[in-house]
Structures are given as C-alpha cells and as structure tokens.
Amino acid sequence: MPVRSSPQFLQRALVAAAIAATALFNFSTPLVAQDTIKIGEFASLTGKEAVFGQNAHKGTLLAIEEANAAGGVLGRKLELITEDDQSKPGESATVVKKMISRDKVIAVLGEITSGRTLEAAPICQNAKIPLISPGATATEVTKKGNYIFRVCFIDEFQGTVMAKFASETLKLKRMAVLSSVSSPQSVGLAKYFKERFTSDGGTVALEQKYSEGEKDFRAQLTAIKAASVEGIFIPGYYAEAALIAKQSRELGLKVALLGIDGWESPELIQIGGAAVEGSYLSTHYSPESKAAGVSGFNERYRKRWGIDTNALSALGYDSAMVLIDAIKRAGTTEGPKLRDAIAATKNFSGATGSISFDAQRNPTKSAVVLTVKDGRYAFLQDVNP
C-alpha cells in the first residue's frame, strides 16, 4: 500500500529531523573540545645555523612528548607544528604568519637567533599570540611587545659576564673585539663587553668587523696582531668563530679567545680543531652542572635521542615547559590570559635553572663559562646575576 504524506506527517518529520540534528551537534561538541592544542615552532633546521635549530627542536619535542605521555594539558593532547626557516633572513616572518593564520597555533616557540626572532616578534604581538624564544639574547627582542618572552639571559648580562671573566679570572688588561655587523646580537654584545671591560680598568685597543658568511678574516686579524692585545672577544656564531681561531693561530696570534653561547656546537671543535683548544665561552647550561633538574633532564634526553644535551636542547626544552606550565595555570589557551600566565611565571624549575620573568619579560638566571679542553666543552664556573 503506498505511503501517503500528509502536511501533518511532513511537519512531524521535519521536527524529528531537527531534534536529531540538534542531538548530533550536542554530541559532537565534546569531540571538538578534545582537538589538539596546536603550538607553533620555527627553527633553523637546515642552512648555516642548522645545528642551533636541530638541537633546540629536540629539546622542545621532548617536552611536548613528556606532557602528552602524562595525559596532555587541559584534557587535550599537544600538537607541535614545526616550520624550518632555513637559517634565512625573512623566512621567519613567512612561516610564523602561516602558522598563525593557517594552523591556528595558540603560541609560538622560537627562534634561537636574535635576528630571526626579531622578524617574528611583531607578527605575534599584533596577533596577540605569545612568543617564547629559547635563545634570542638581543636586548631589543622583548621590547617588541608584551606578548614576547624568552627563557635565556640577555646580551647585557652575557657581555658583562665575559668582560668580568676576562679581567678578574684571566687578568687580561688589553683586548680586541671582532664582531659581526650583520648580527644584532653581536653588535649588542660588543657594546656591553667594551663598557664593562673598560669600567673595570681594561683597554679595548681595537675593534674590527666582519659580515656573517665571510671565510677570510686575515686582514682583521693582522690589524689585531699589530695592536699587541692579550685576548680577542668574538661575539659571533661557531662557523665564523672556528675559522677566526684557525686563522689567528696561523698568523701567530697566541692570545686568549673569548666567545659566547653562539659558539657552542660540535662544529666549532670539528672545524677549529687544535686552534680552539683553551678558548672560553659563556653559555646558558652545562650538563656537568650539579643544579637540580639537570641530571634527570640529561638522562631523559639521552634515552630519547641517543646523544648528550647542550645549552640549545636545554633552552628548547625550557621554552616549551614554561609554556605548558602557563597553559595549566591559565586554564585556557586564550591569548591574553595565556600571556598573563606566562608573565606571572615565578621560580619555575627548568633544565637551565630557576626561571622568573621580570617586568620586561626577561628571566633572571645564571650563566656558565665553559672552556674547550681535549676536544670537548668543559665546565669552568657559574656566574650569577
């Protein structure tokens, strides 16, 4: 017998369909709430400073994996979306815009270098998306806005540390500075080193410049040799520092070589060889430190990656852990509330030490000085703020 559709029947059918649709929507809402929390990361995974990004990424990923293994955050798993800026100027801005607009990340982690962090900072600030840099030490970084943070000490402190080390520990009186004109970090460090070293009674006899990517530093080193200095402060990255060390020794310059956190890489020793033996650098962390949390982090990192930790991996880990802690305290991933929670971070126990943010969103923390000894980095001393 054929079914006859009356107006009343059709009305009842439409009502039933609407009820079913509402039930389906209500059932689906909790599933949407269980979507992952997307966190962006930009790093130099390839290119000239690839070792920086690769090490930091390993630390960052370990933190995300540990949080997810413990059940996630706010009842949701974390999803790390990583973009390679290829160590290229301008690429950071491109990938960070993409992560914010397309991937809808709730925060951004990166970069190790100050220059590439400075490119991304205004973008995150305008979008009200918190950015936490693992290793951008240039003073200008956090001045880009109140959504910009870092877990590393700043150049003013690092430059002061090495000037103090040169005058008080090494007893040097006459120094040269060889800095990069293309790096905001190098420019700042040269300034702070000179100010502290001269205020301590030392003399900066000569300052020479180079551009990143240069291979031949003999002209600058010849001028430095003629100035009869006792040491050279080289606030740059490992690629240039290793070549500068080799060429200085070839020219007969047997003076103390002092560097910064940008030196810390296996490539410095691989390229520089005997020329970097006995050189010194300031950095954020040493696996030889007896500080709380260091040995446990070393063990977990070695188990995950099969290699030892360094300052870059520890800083990457801490940047993610500070963010994770703030999400828990905020109880939300909403930008302004998350920003406030990050800013309120006090005495957070990280792999690189206790982290508390000051009013400029910079952490108050210690530095360490390492030396190259027998082809490895050896711990010399802690330097407190």
Long-range contacts (C-beta under 8 A, 24 or more apart in sequence): 33-75, 33-76, 34-75, 34-76, 35-76, 36-76, 36-77, 36-78, 36-79, 37-72, 37-73, 37-74, 37-76, 37-77, 37-78, 37-79, 37-106, 37-327, 37-333, 38-79, 38-81, 38-103, 38-104, 38-105, 38-106, 39-64, 39-78, 39-79, 39-80, 39-81, 39-105, 39-106, 39-107, 39-108, 39-109, 39-320, 39-323, 40-81, 40-82, 40-83, 40-96, 40-99, 40-100, 40-103, 40-105, 40-107, 40-108, 40-109, 40-110, 41-80, 41-81, 41-82, 41-83, 41-108, 41-109, 41-110, 42-82, 42-83, 42-84, 42-85, 42-92, 42-95, 42-96, 42-99, 42-108, 42-109, 42-110, 42-111, 42-116, 42-120, 43-82, 43-83, 43-84, 43-85, 43-110, 43-111, 43-112, 44-84, 44-85, 44-86, 44-87, 44-111, 44-112, 44-113, 44-116, 45-82, 45-84, 45-86, 46-84, 46-86, 46-87, 47-86, 47-87, 47-88, 48-87, 48-212, 48-213, 48-239, 49-87, 49-112, 49-113, 49-237, 49-239, 50-87, 51-238, 51-265, 51-266, 51-267, 51-312, 52-112, 52-113, 52-135, 52-265, 52-312, 53-84, 53-85, 53-87, 53-111, 53-112, 55-310, 55-312, 55-313, 55-316, 56-110, 56-112, 56-134, 56-135, 56-312, 56-313, 56-315, 56-316, 56-319, 57-82, 57-316, 58-301, 58-304, 58-305, 58-313, 58-316, 59-134, 59-301, 59-309, 59-312, 59-313, 59-314, 59-315, 59-316, 59-317, 59-318, 59-320, 59-351, 60-109, 60-134, 60-316, 60-317, 60-319, 60-320, 62-300, 62-301, 62-304, 62-305, 62-313, 62-317, 63-316, 63-317, 63-320, 63-321, 63-324, 64-320, 65-304, 66-300, 67-320, 67-324, 73-324, 73-327, 73-328, 74-327, 74-328, 74-331, 74-332, 74-333, 78-324, 81-105, 85-110, 85-111, 85-116, 89-115, 89-116, 89-119, 90-119, 91-116, 92-116, 92-117, 92-119, 92-120, 93-119, 93-120, 93-123, 96-120, 96-123, 96-124, 97-123, 100-124, 100-127, 100-129, 105-129, 106-327, 106-333, 106-335, 106-338, 107-131, 107-132, 107-323, 107-333, 107-338, 108-132, 109-133, 109-134, 109-316, 109-319, 109-320, 109-323, 110-134, 111-135, 111-136, 112-136, 112-312, 112-315, 113-183, 113-185, 114-138, 114-140, 114-141, 114-155, 114-183, 114-184, 114-185, 115-183, 115-184, 115-185, 117-141, 117-150, 118-144, 118-184, 121-145, 121-148, 124-148, 127-335, 128-335, 128-336, 128-339, 129-335, 130-323, 130-335, 130-338, 130-339, 130-342, 132-319, 132-322, 132-323, 132-342, 133-319, 134-312, 134-315, 134-316, 134-318, 134-319, 135-261, 135-284, 135-311, 135-312, 135-315, 136-185, 137-185, 137-188, 137-189, 137-261, 138-184, 138-185, 138-188, 139-188, 140-184, 140-188, 142-360, 142-361, 142-362, 143-360, 146-339, 146-343, 146-361, 147-335, 147-339, 148-361, 149-322, 149-342, 149-343, 149-357, 149-361, 150-361, 150-362, 150-363, 151-315, 151-318, 151-319, 151-322, 151-350, 151-352, 151-355, 151-363, 152-261, 152-284, 152-315, 152-352, 152-363, 153-284, 153-362, 153-363, 153-365, 153-366, 153-367, 153-385, 154-362, 155-185, 155-188, 155-189, 155-192, 156-188, 156-192, 157-367, 157-385, 158-189, 158-192, 158-260, 158-261, 158-282, 158-367, 159-188, 159-189, 159-190, 159-191, 159-192, 159-193, 159-195, 159-196, 159-235, 160-192, 160-193, 160-196, 161-282, 161-367, 161-369, 161-383, 162-189, 162-193, 162-233, 162-258, 162-260, 162-280, 162-282, 162-369, 163-192, 163-193, 163-194, 163-195, 163-196, 163-197, 163-200, 163-202, 163-233, 164-196, 164-200, 164-383, 165-258, 165-280, 165-282, 165-369, 165-383, 166-197, 166-202, 166-231, 166-233, 166-256, 166-258, 167-197, 167-200, 167-201, 167-202, 168-200, 169-369, 169-381, 170-231, 170-256, 170-280, 172-202, 172-230, 172-231, 172-256, 173-201, 173-202, 173-203, 173-230, 174-202, 174-203, 174-205, 174-228, 174-229, 174-230, 174-231, 175-202, 175-203, 175-204, 175-205, 175-229, 175-230, 175-231, 175-232, 175-233, 176-204, 176-205, 176-206, 176-207, 176-208, 176-224, 176-227, 176-229, 176-231, 176-232, 176-233, 177-204, 177-206, 177-207, 177-208, 177-232, 177-233, 177-234, 177-235, 178-207, 178-208, 178-209, 178-210, 178-217, 178-220, 178-221, 178-224, 178-232, 178-233, 178-234, 178-236, 178-244, 179-207, 179-208, 179-209, 179-210, 179-234, 179-235, 179-236, 180-209, 180-210, 180-211, 180-212, 180-235, 180-236, 180-237, 180-240, 181-209, 181-210, 181-211, 182-211, 182-212, 183-212, 183-236, 183-237, 185-235, 185-260, 185-262, 186-235, 186-236, 189-235, 189-260, 190-233, 190-235, 193-233, 193-235, 197-233, 205-229, 210-236, 210-240, 212-236, 212-237, 212-240, 214-240, 215-243, 216-247, 217-243, 217-244, 217-247, 217-248, 218-247, 218-251, 221-247, 221-248, 221-251, 221-253, 222-251, 224-248, 224-253, 225-251, 225-252, 225-253, 229-255, 230-255, 230-256, 231-255, 231-256, 231-257, 231-258, 232-256, 232-257, 232-258, 233-258, 233-259, 234-258, 234-259, 234-260, 234-263, 235-259, 235-260, 235-262, 236-260, 236-262, 236-263, 237-262, 237-263, 238-262, 238-263, 238-264, 238-265, 238-267, 238-268, 238-271, 239-267, 239-271, 241-268, 241-272, 241-276, 242-267, 242-268, 242-269, 242-270, 242-271, 242-272, 242-275, 242-276, 243-271, 243-272, 245-272, 245-275, 245-276, 245-279, 246-271, 246-272, 246-273, 246-275, 248-275, 249-274, 249-275, 256-280, 261-311, 264-310, 264-311, 264-312, 264-370, 264-377, 265-310, 268-372, 269-372, 269-375, 269-376, 269-377, 276-372, 277-372, 277-373, 277-374, 277-375, 278-371, 278-372, 278-373, 279-371, 279-372, 280-369, 280-370, 280-371, 280-380, 281-369, 281-370, 281-371, 282-367, 282-368, 282-369, 282-370, 282-383, 283-311, 283-367, 283-368, 283-369, 283-370, 284-311, 284-314, 284-315, 284-352, 284-365, 284-367, 284-368, 285-309, 285-310, 285-311, 285-314, 285-315, 285-351, 285-352, 285-353, 285-368, 286-311, 286-368, 286-370, 286-377, 286-379, 288-378, 288-379, 289-368, 289-379, 289-382, 291-353, 292-349, 293-349, 293-350, 293-351, 294-351, 297-351, 309-351, 310-377, 311-352, 314-350, 314-351, 314-352, 315-352, 317-350, 317-351, 318-350, 318-351, 318-352, 318-355, 321-348, 321-350, 321-351, 322-348, 322-350, 322-355
